[in-house]
Amino acid sequence: MIRKLLFASFCFIALASITDSAHADDMVLMETPVKVTATLHSLIDGSTEARVAVHNGPVAQLVSTTLSGINSSNATNLLRKQISWHEPYLLVHSACNINSVRRCGGDVVFKLTDSKVIRLGDFVASENPTFTNNRFYDSYDKLDERVSFTIVMKDIDDALQVDPALTWSANTSVWKVRAAHIASTQPARDWSDLEWEKYFDAVLNNAALARYCNRSDELQSLLDTVNPVLDADHRRTLADELSKVIPLEKPKGWRKAY
């Protein structure tokens, strides 16, 4: 439910590199330590889109965002609230209107180095802040809404890397809840679709999390428990979905460029 609400409230679109040029209607959102500007554009549905440009010499990277109630008089103040500086990282929030069909929710993270501005990644919004305590938090959404868990990453040599121990720890409490449900439930052939869905959701999410974090013992123990009681269709679905989970894969490995 949280993911559905977030996906209905915010949106990403692609970052693109463009040649920087001066525009009379550019709004300056930040001058230092990195220059950030924005321009407003009217959309066919009557809403206003702001294109935020993060400058790196003669090149700027764009992040588009749609905010309700934005206009030329209040745009600068509203858009400044969508960017935050956490040395050496710049976070630019991207949002969309509720009717958008694009991917919604989250921040685009840039890193400022001595010589350039690096785009580290695009993050899906979740209940966790994108950046805190020198860690980056994202949500696993490769399998759409069927599987969801928190991913914890660190910046290592100007690139984000998934930390398996921190990712596992961040999801331990929900893992235990699901594991308790699996252990206390005995599937029956005459179960309703709703009963199967609740049980299989716990199985699939725990299995995907264990595989992603390279917890082979936990994964094998889970499979030994559930395979004998799952019907053929659910066993096939479980195997198919787990085949898509690549241990420690970074989100940009499955997400299209925004």
C-alpha positions as CSV (number, residue, x, y, z in Angstrom):
1,M,0.0,0.0,0.0
2,I,2.8,2.4,0.9
3,R,4.5,1.8,-2.5
4,K,1.2,2.3,-4.4
5,L,0.6,5.7,-2.6
6,L,4.1,6.8,-3.3
7,F,3.8,5.7,-6.9
8,A,0.7,7.8,-7.2
9,S,2.2,10.9,-5.7
10,F,5.6,11.3,-7.3
11,C,7.5,10.6,-10.5
12,F,10.8,10.3,-12.1
13,I,11.7,11.0,-15.7
14,A,14.9,10.6,-17.6
15,L,18.0,12.7,-16.8
16,A,19.5,14.0,-20.0
17,S,22.8,15.7,-20.8
18,I,22.4,18.8,-22.9
19,T,24.5,21.7,-24.0
20,D,24.1,24.6,-21.5
21,S,22.8,27.8,-22.9
22,A,21.6,31.0,-21.2
23,H,17.8,31.6,-21.0
24,A,16.2,34.8,-19.9
25,D,13.6,32.9,-17.8
26,D,16.1,30.7,-16.0
27,M,15.6,30.7,-12.2
28,V,18.7,30.3,-10.1
29,L,18.1,27.8,-7.3
30,M,21.7,27.4,-6.1
31,E,24.9,29.2,-7.0
32,T,27.5,27.3,-5.0
33,P,29.0,24.8,-4.5
34,V,27.2,23.7,-7.7
35,K,25.0,25.8,-9.9
36,V,21.4,24.7,-10.2
37,T,18.8,26.5,-12.4
38,A,15.3,25.7,-13.5
39,T,12.9,26.7,-16.3
40,L,9.1,26.3,-16.4
41,H,7.2,24.6,-19.2
42,S,3.4,24.3,-19.6
43,L,2.1,20.8,-20.3
44,I,-0.9,19.9,-22.4
45,D,-2.9,18.8,-19.3
46,G,-2.6,22.3,-17.9
47,S,0.0,21.6,-15.3
48,T,3.4,23.2,-15.1
49,E,6.7,21.2,-15.4
50,A,9.9,22.5,-14.0
51,R,13.2,21.4,-15.6
52,V,15.9,21.6,-13.1
53,A,19.4,21.8,-14.5
54,V,22.5,20.7,-12.5
55,H,25.4,22.4,-14.2
56,N,28.8,20.9,-14.8
57,G,30.8,23.4,-16.8
58,P,29.2,23.7,-20.3
59,V,26.9,20.7,-19.7
60,A,23.8,20.4,-17.6
61,Q,21.9,17.4,-16.5
62,L,18.2,17.7,-16.3
63,V,15.6,16.5,-13.7
64,S,12.0,17.2,-14.4
65,T,9.4,17.7,-11.8
66,T,5.7,18.6,-11.7
67,L,4.4,20.4,-8.6
68,S,0.8,21.3,-7.9
69,G,0.2,25.0,-7.6
70,I,3.4,26.1,-9.1
71,N,3.5,29.3,-11.1
72,S,6.1,32.0,-12.1
73,S,5.7,33.9,-8.9
74,N,6.2,31.1,-6.4
75,A,8.3,28.6,-8.4
76,T,11.7,29.6,-7.1
77,N,10.8,29.1,-3.4
78,L,8.9,25.8,-4.2
79,L,11.8,24.4,-6.2
80,R,14.4,25.4,-3.7
81,K,12.7,23.1,-1.3
82,Q,13.1,20.2,-3.7
83,I,16.9,20.4,-3.6
84,S,19.2,19.7,-0.7
85,W,23.0,19.8,-0.2
86,H,24.8,17.2,2.0
87,E,28.4,17.7,1.2
88,P,29.6,16.4,-1.2
89,Y,26.1,15.2,-2.4
90,L,23.3,17.1,-4.1
91,L,19.8,15.6,-3.9
92,V,17.2,16.8,-6.4
93,H,13.6,15.7,-5.8
94,S,11.5,14.7,-8.8
95,A,7.7,14.7,-8.5
96,C,4.7,14.2,-10.9
97,N,1.0,14.9,-10.9
98,I,-1.3,12.1,-9.6
99,N,-2.5,11.2,-13.1
100,S,1.0,10.5,-14.4
101,V,1.8,7.0,-15.7
102,R,5.5,7.5,-15.4
103,R,7.6,6.0,-12.6
104,C,7.0,8.2,-9.5
105,G,8.8,9.2,-6.4
106,G,12.2,10.0,-5.2
107,D,15.5,11.8,-5.5
108,V,18.2,12.1,-8.1
109,V,21.6,12.0,-6.3
110,F,24.7,13.8,-7.6
111,K,28.2,13.9,-6.2
112,L,30.4,17.0,-6.5
113,T,34.1,16.1,-7.0
114,D,37.1,18.4,-7.7
115,S,36.6,18.1,-11.4
116,K,33.0,17.1,-12.2
117,V,29.5,16.4,-11.1
118,I,28.7,12.7,-11.0
119,R,25.2,11.3,-11.2
120,L,25.3,8.5,-8.7
121,G,21.7,7.3,-9.1
122,D,18.0,7.8,-9.2
123,F,16.1,6.6,-6.2
124,V,12.5,5.5,-5.6
125,A,10.8,7.2,-2.7
126,S,10.1,5.1,0.4
127,E,9.6,5.5,4.1
128,N,13.4,5.9,4.4
129,P,15.3,9.1,3.6
130,T,17.4,8.7,0.6
131,F,20.6,9.7,2.4
132,T,21.4,9.5,6.1
133,N,24.5,8.6,8.1
134,N,26.6,8.3,5.0
135,R,24.3,5.6,3.6
136,F,21.9,5.6,0.7
137,Y,18.5,3.9,0.9
138,D,16.6,2.7,-2.0
139,S,13.7,0.2,-2.6
140,Y,13.9,-3.0,-4.6
141,D,11.4,-2.7,-7.3
142,K,12.8,-5.0,-10.1
143,L,9.8,-7.4,-9.7
144,D,7.3,-4.5,-9.8
145,E,5.1,-4.5,-6.7
146,R,5.3,-8.2,-6.0
147,V,8.6,-7.9,-4.1
148,S,9.7,-4.9,-2.0
149,F,12.5,-4.4,0.5
150,T,15.0,-1.8,1.5
151,I,18.4,-1.6,-0.2
152,V,21.3,0.1,1.6
153,M,24.2,1.3,-0.4
154,K,27.5,3.1,0.2
155,D,29.6,5.4,-2.0
156,I,32.8,3.6,-2.8
157,D,35.2,5.3,-5.2
158,D,32.5,7.6,-6.7
159,A,30.0,4.7,-7.3
160,L,27.2,3.2,-5.2
161,Q,27.7,-0.3,-4.0
162,V,25.1,-2.5,-2.2
163,D,26.1,-3.4,1.3
164,P,24.7,-6.9,1.9
165,A,25.0,-6.9,5.7
166,L,23.3,-3.5,6.1
167,T,20.6,-4.5,3.6
168,W,19.9,-7.7,5.4
169,S,19.9,-5.9,8.8
170,A,17.5,-3.2,7.5
171,N,15.0,-5.9,6.5
172,T,15.4,-8.3,9.4
173,S,12.2,-7.3,11.3
174,V,9.9,-7.8,8.3
175,W,11.8,-11.0,7.4
176,K,11.0,-12.4,10.9
177,V,7.3,-11.5,10.6
178,R,7.0,-13.3,7.3
179,A,9.0,-16.3,8.5
180,A,6.7,-16.6,11.5
181,H,3.6,-16.5,9.2
182,I,5.2,-19.2,6.9
183,A,6.1,-21.4,9.9
184,S,2.7,-21.2,11.5
185,T,0.7,-21.8,8.3
186,Q,-0.1,-25.0,6.6
187,P,-1.3,-24.5,3.1
188,A,-4.4,-26.4,2.0
189,R,-5.4,-27.3,-1.5
190,D,-8.9,-25.8,-1.0
191,W,-7.5,-22.4,0.0
192,S,-9.1,-19.4,-1.5
193,D,-7.0,-17.2,-3.9
194,L,-6.7,-14.6,-1.1
195,E,-5.3,-17.2,1.4
196,W,-2.7,-18.4,-1.2
197,E,-1.8,-14.8,-2.1
198,K,-1.0,-13.9,1.5
199,Y,1.1,-17.0,2.1
200,F,2.9,-16.8,-1.2
201,D,3.6,-13.1,-0.8
202,A,5.5,-13.9,2.4
203,V,7.4,-16.8,0.7
204,L,8.4,-14.8,-2.4
205,N,9.5,-11.7,-0.5
206,N,11.7,-13.6,1.9
207,A,13.1,-15.8,-0.8
208,A,14.0,-12.8,-3.0
209,L,15.5,-10.9,0.0
210,A,17.7,-13.9,0.9
211,R,18.9,-14.4,-2.6
212,Y,19.6,-10.7,-3.1
213,C,21.7,-10.6,0.1
214,N,23.5,-13.9,-0.7
215,R,22.1,-15.6,2.3
216,S,22.2,-19.0,0.8
217,D,21.6,-20.9,4.1
218,E,18.4,-18.9,4.8
219,L,17.2,-19.3,1.3
220,Q,17.8,-23.1,1.1
221,S,16.0,-23.6,4.5
222,L,13.0,-21.6,3.3
223,L,12.8,-23.5,0.0
224,D,13.1,-26.8,1.9
225,T,10.1,-25.8,4.0
226,V,7.8,-24.4,1.3
227,N,8.5,-26.5,-1.9
228,P,6.8,-29.6,-0.5
229,V,3.6,-27.7,0.2
230,L,3.4,-25.4,-2.7
231,D,1.4,-26.5,-5.7
232,A,3.0,-26.8,-9.1
233,D,2.0,-23.3,-10.3
234,H,3.3,-21.6,-7.3
235,R,6.6,-23.5,-7.4
236,R,7.0,-22.6,-11.0
237,T,6.3,-18.9,-10.3
238,L,8.7,-18.9,-7.3
239,A,11.5,-20.3,-9.5
240,D,10.8,-17.9,-12.3
241,E,10.8,-14.9,-10.1
242,L,13.9,-15.9,-8.2
243,S,15.8,-16.4,-11.4
244,K,15.4,-12.6,-12.0
245,V,16.9,-11.7,-8.7
246,I,20.7,-11.0,-9.1
247,P,22.6,-10.8,-5.8
248,L,23.6,-7.3,-4.9
249,E,22.5,-5.9,-8.2
250,K,22.4,-2.1,-8.1
251,P,19.0,-0.5,-9.0
252,K,20.4,1.1,-12.1
253,G,21.0,-2.4,-13.4
254,W,17.2,-2.9,-14.0
255,R,15.8,0.6,-14.1
256,K,15.7,2.5,-17.3
257,A,17.5,5.9,-17.4
258,Y,15.3,8.6,-16.1
